[in-house]
Amino acid sequence: MIRIETIILMIAIVSTGGMAGIFFTWSNAVKPGIGKLTDLEYLKALQSMNRVILNTTFRIIFIT
C-alpha cells in the first residue's frame, strides 16, 4: 500500500517538473520573441496576454 507521504511527494515532483517546463518554455520561446518588440508593442502584447489569461476558469483554478 502506498503511503500518503509518497503520494504527496510524487505530486510535488510532477508539479515542480511542470513549472520548470513552463519557465523553460517561456524563457526560450516567448521572451526572445517579445524582446524584439518596441516598448509600446511589448506593453500591448503583455496586456493582450493578461486579458486572455484572466478568465473565469483561471480564477477558479487559482483560488482553489
N, C-alpha and C positions, 0 to 999 in steps of 0.2 A: 504494500500500500504506500502510495506517495504521500509524504508529509506535507503539511501546509507551507512550511518554510521552503521546501523545494519548489513548490508551485509558484510562490511569490518570487523566488529567485529567478525562475525561468521567465516569468512575466517581466521582471526588471531587466533581464538580459535582452529579451526581444525588444522591449521598449527603447532601451538605450541604443541598440543597433538601428532601430528605425529612425530615431532622432539623429544619429550620426549620419545616416544616409541622406536625410533631408538637408542637414547642414552642408554635407559634401556636395550634393547636387546644387544647392543654392550658390555655394562658393565657386564652383567650377563651371556652371552653366548660366546662371541668371546674372550674377554680379558682373562678369566680364562684358556681357551684352549691355546691361544697364549703364555700366561705367562709360560707355561710348556716347551716351546721350548728353545733350546740353543740360544745364541746371533746370530750366523750365520743363524740358521733356522728361527729365528724371522725376521731378516733382509730380507731373501729371501721370506718369507711369505708376508710381507708387500709390498715388491716390486712387487710381483706377483699380489696382490690385486690392487695396483696402475695401473698396466698395463691393468687389466680388466676394472677398473672404468674409466680410462681416454680414452674415446672413443668419437666418433662424437656426438652421442645422448647426452651424458653427457655435452659436451661442448656447444651444442645448448641450452639445458635447463639452464645451469649455466650462460650463457651470457645474456639470456633474462630475 
